[in-house]
Amino acid sequence: MELRQLRYFVRVVELGGMGKAAAELGVVTSALSQQISRLESELSTRLLQRSSTGVLPTDAGLAFLRQAQLTLRHADAAVLVAKQARLSGHVSIGLAPSTAAMLGMPLLAAMRERYPEVRLHLVEALSGHLAMMLNARQLDLAVVFQSEAARSWSVIPLLNERLFLIGRADLPGMPSKDRATLQDMLELPMVLPTGTHGLRALINAAFARRRAEPRIAAEIDGLALLMDAVRAGVGATLQPGAALARPWGEPLRSIGLKEAGAQRQNLLASLSDDELSPAALAARVTLANVVTRLVRDGRWIGARLHRA
């Protein structure tokens, strides 16, 4: 049984004829009659008594009419409540600088389209700082790279990012091949974030496995300034592909890093589900959907979705 059939039946009874009802409903008379017949077959009883002057409800039809009208009123009321109760509220989301470069604007656009009444607060900061803000309940959710600092987080693995060697093509020692290893950059001046940065810990661990250390030219924690230094020829850097999402001016050469384990995992961390508002729960789903679309469309360079 469908709501459409109930609406058809009610209008036929109210107007007293198939032709009048069909004209008002915008369907052909034969289609309307067919739907009424299907309804009667499903109920195993005759609802309408047809005559040359029109149609009248049978006793069963009159009883059914009252309940059909009530059902339609309830359905219409449910639609009205759903339209009036648009999701609203406030959501705070933290993104690391490279993640923000790739995800920030697509996430903002998706939230504005789906939940225009939800006010979005985006925070761009280092992953470690985001973890502290999440623990302090200053954020509802964040994309982080480590979960060791979690207290009572809900954590969903999102994706893994390959690292790229990024630098000026004319930088002395910059490899010219398509893939590079850590061995290729032992003499290359490097511009890297400091040791408190999760990415630096990943890079240091990769060099340690080679029993080597990067040749540090400068340590910079801000992505914009770091890329300015790389563009100025201070050195090359190791960053995920998302760091290339923003136009940094003069094109830089990027070379995929061929090194086992040199990948950055992105985790969607949030407060526990019972602490999240409906708006925050909706934002979490939207963020995961946007990430999936960016990766599958090939827009998130070097990223691979996590597989459960």
C-alpha atoms as one frame of an Amber mdcrd trajectory, in Angstrom:
protein
   0.000   0.000   0.000   1.344   3.416  -0.963   0.494   6.933   0.169  -0.154
   7.731  -3.465  -2.941   5.153  -3.569  -4.483   6.614  -0.430  -4.422  10.111
  -1.942  -6.022   8.822  -5.136  -8.763   7.015  -3.247  -9.567  10.012  -1.020
  -9.818  12.421  -3.965 -12.045  10.041  -5.925 -14.459   9.818  -2.993 -14.332
  13.552  -2.288 -14.971  14.486  -5.942 -17.375  11.627  -6.632 -15.846  10.515
  -9.902 -12.754   9.042 -11.526 -12.606  11.641 -14.305 -12.721  14.653 -11.986
 -10.143  13.149  -9.650  -7.835  12.200 -12.515  -7.969  15.734 -13.920  -7.141
  17.281 -10.548  -4.370  14.801  -9.788  -2.811  15.130 -13.239  -3.069  11.468
 -14.215  -5.040   9.645 -16.867  -8.306   8.044 -15.751  -7.183   4.528 -16.629
  -4.051   4.838 -14.465  -6.103   6.160 -11.552  -8.623   3.348 -11.896  -5.786
   0.817 -12.010  -4.303   2.113  -8.747  -7.685   1.936  -7.018  -8.159  -1.621
  -8.269  -4.726  -2.602  -6.903  -5.657  -1.104  -3.550  -8.910  -3.066  -3.478
  -7.068  -6.256  -4.421  -4.540  -5.728  -1.630  -7.366  -5.188   0.870  -9.444
  -8.008  -0.621 -12.568  -5.863  -0.502 -14.430  -3.438  -2.735 -14.050   0.185
  -1.679 -16.000   1.943  -4.431 -19.347   1.284  -6.069 -19.134   2.416  -9.672
 -22.203   3.644 -11.582 -23.035   5.652 -14.698 -23.240   8.847 -12.615 -19.996
   8.395 -10.740 -18.659   6.446  -7.774 -19.781   6.059  -4.179 -17.880   4.471
  -1.313 -19.095   1.123  -0.046 -19.454   0.561   3.701 -15.893  -0.735   3.724
 -14.875   2.283   1.644 -16.377   4.709   4.163 -14.561   3.035   7.031 -11.329
   3.019   5.064 -11.813   6.674   4.019 -11.666   7.948   7.597  -8.428   6.086
   8.330  -6.898   7.052   4.976  -7.593  10.737   5.625  -6.041  10.430   9.090
  -2.968   8.676   7.679  -2.490  11.366   5.039  -2.788  14.125   7.633  -0.135
  12.425   9.750   2.151  12.001   6.732   1.754  15.644   5.737   2.437  16.713
   9.328   5.600  14.593   9.412   6.884  16.234   6.218   6.131  19.692   7.622
   7.946  18.959  10.905  10.961  17.629   9.028  11.143  20.760   6.870  10.749
  23.108   9.822  13.212  21.269  12.059  16.306  21.864   9.924  19.497  20.831
  11.665  21.143  23.758  13.396  23.847  24.378  15.948  27.588  24.928  16.146
  30.433  22.540  15.258  34.180  23.024  15.816  36.504  21.046  13.527  40.301
  21.014  13.680  42.532  20.430  10.651  46.300  20.370  10.305  47.646  22.930
   7.768  48.283  20.444   4.957  44.917  18.735   5.569  43.179  22.123   5.632
  44.740  22.970   2.263  43.058  19.939   0.699  39.925  19.457   2.785  39.009
  22.851   4.224  37.069  24.472   1.395  35.355  21.279   0.085  34.191  20.530
   3.640  32.941  24.081   4.110  31.040  23.935   0.805  29.477  20.553   1.619
  28.311  21.696   5.055  26.842  24.917   3.672  24.946  22.930   1.035  23.640
  20.175   3.306  23.247  21.980   6.636  23.009  25.738   6.014  21.778  26.385
   9.568  24.850  24.777  11.157  27.597  27.275  12.020  30.991  25.764  11.264
  34.129  26.755  13.181  37.286  25.543  11.414  40.579  25.594  13.314  43.907
  25.191  11.502  46.715  24.065  13.820  49.400  21.422  14.250  48.109  17.919
  14.898  49.493  17.836  18.443  47.766  21.093  19.292  44.509  19.787  17.835
  44.786  16.730  20.098  45.140  18.968  23.151  42.155  21.063  22.047  40.079
  17.913  21.548  40.999  16.650  25.022  40.055  20.057  26.436  36.652  19.866
  24.712  37.537  22.923  22.620  36.877  20.937  19.427  34.129  18.498  18.511
  36.242  16.627  15.992  39.589  16.848  14.255  41.714  15.102  11.645  44.865
  14.016  13.478  47.801  11.737  12.713  48.265   9.976  16.061  45.757   8.765
  18.637  48.098   8.234  21.609  46.845  11.422  23.271  43.246  10.250  23.175
  41.261  10.120  26.388  37.777   9.091  25.342  37.859   9.758  21.620  35.946
   8.036  18.899  38.559   7.364  16.202  37.881   6.452  12.570  40.827   5.760
  10.208  40.348   7.869   7.075  43.276   7.465   4.710  47.024   7.003   4.311
  49.169   9.598   2.543  52.413   8.972   0.703  55.199  11.460   1.308  56.755
  13.510  -1.483  60.152  15.150  -1.760  59.345  18.715  -2.765  61.846  21.324
  -3.875  63.036  23.587  -6.644  64.172  21.737  -9.738  67.445  23.732  -9.706
  68.202  22.997  -6.035  71.678  21.387  -5.886  71.284  17.671  -5.178  67.594
  17.555  -6.089  66.983  14.135  -7.725  65.805  14.162 -11.312  64.097  10.755
 -11.283  60.393  10.068 -10.674  60.830   8.172  -7.389  63.297   8.894  -4.630
  64.635   7.077  -1.574  66.046   8.504   1.630  69.475   7.536   0.334  68.961
  10.044  -2.498  68.522  12.939  -0.082  71.188  12.359   2.553  73.197  15.332
   1.237  70.165  17.418   0.335  69.446  20.448   2.556  66.041  19.906   4.167
  63.414  22.287   5.497  61.337  20.324   8.005  58.980  20.927  10.929  60.425
  20.603  14.420  60.670  17.411  16.421  57.359  17.995  18.215  55.534  17.738
  14.885  54.002  14.348  14.048  55.339  14.477  10.493  58.878  15.084  11.771
  58.603  12.061  14.028  57.595   9.985  11.006  60.530  11.330   8.960  63.022
  10.803  11.788  61.843   7.201  12.199  62.309   6.572   8.472  65.863   7.979
   8.557  66.630   6.040  11.734  65.790   2.788   9.968  68.506   3.777   7.481
  70.850   4.646  10.377  71.008   8.175   9.018  69.834  11.692   9.818  68.397
  14.389   7.545  70.628  17.354   6.738  68.603  20.182   8.289  68.780  23.608
   6.657  65.863  25.085   8.640  63.057  23.980  10.949  59.691  25.662  10.399
  56.364  24.614  11.887  54.063  26.771   9.727  53.263  25.216   6.353  52.985
  28.520   4.465  56.371  29.784   5.691  57.935  26.357   5.189  56.820  26.294
   1.557  58.064  29.875   1.108  61.499  28.709   2.251  61.410  25.749  -0.127
  60.369  28.007  -2.978  63.237  30.379  -2.112  65.725  27.523  -2.464  66.625
  27.162   1.227  66.144  23.440   0.868  63.723  20.681  -0.040  61.039  19.244
   2.217  59.146  16.021   2.805  55.398  16.552   2.859  52.224  14.662   1.943
  50.600  15.453  -1.391  48.002  17.634   0.334  50.731  20.243   0.884  50.649
  20.846  -2.881  46.942  21.689  -2.889  47.497  25.431  -2.524  49.215  27.465
  -5.229  52.533  28.389  -3.639  53.718  30.542  -6.537  56.611  29.210  -8.575
  56.006  25.532  -9.475  58.044  23.097  -7.418  59.253  19.650  -8.327  57.583
  16.818  -6.384  58.972  13.281  -6.299  57.216  10.341  -4.688  59.140   8.851
  -1.787  59.934   5.182  -2.295  60.315   4.110   1.308  58.425   1.366   3.147
  56.425   2.713   6.055  56.921   6.375   5.122  53.219   7.115   5.052  51.088
   9.378   7.184  47.830   7.993   8.542  44.898  10.402   8.846  42.464   9.699
  11.672  39.072  11.310  12.182  38.937  11.798  15.942  35.953  13.152  17.825
  34.514  13.336  21.275  32.580  10.220  22.259  29.285   9.814  20.437  27.192
  10.597  23.509  28.978  13.969  23.822  28.425  15.028  20.218  25.447  17.131
  19.206  23.310  16.101  16.207  25.069  18.841  14.214  28.494  17.434  15.130
  27.414  13.888  14.244  26.205  15.156  10.852  29.478  17.041  10.319  31.476
  13.888  11.071  29.596  11.924   8.428  29.913  14.791   5.939  33.672  15.103
   6.509  34.202  11.381   5.892  32.097  11.567   2.719  34.028  14.569   1.404
  37.354  12.802   2.055  36.126   9.729   0.194  35.047  11.822  -2.787  38.336
  13.746  -2.954  40.394  10.554  -2.913  38.244   8.671  -5.412  38.220  11.650
  -7.773  42.024  11.698  -7.698  42.178  15.169  -6.172  43.976  14.124  -2.968
  47.468  13.468  -4.335  49.139  10.331  -3.004  46.223   9.377  -0.760  44.688
   5.944  -0.342  41.457   5.345   1.571  41.672   3.187   4.649  40.189  -0.250
   4.190  38.584  -1.824   7.229
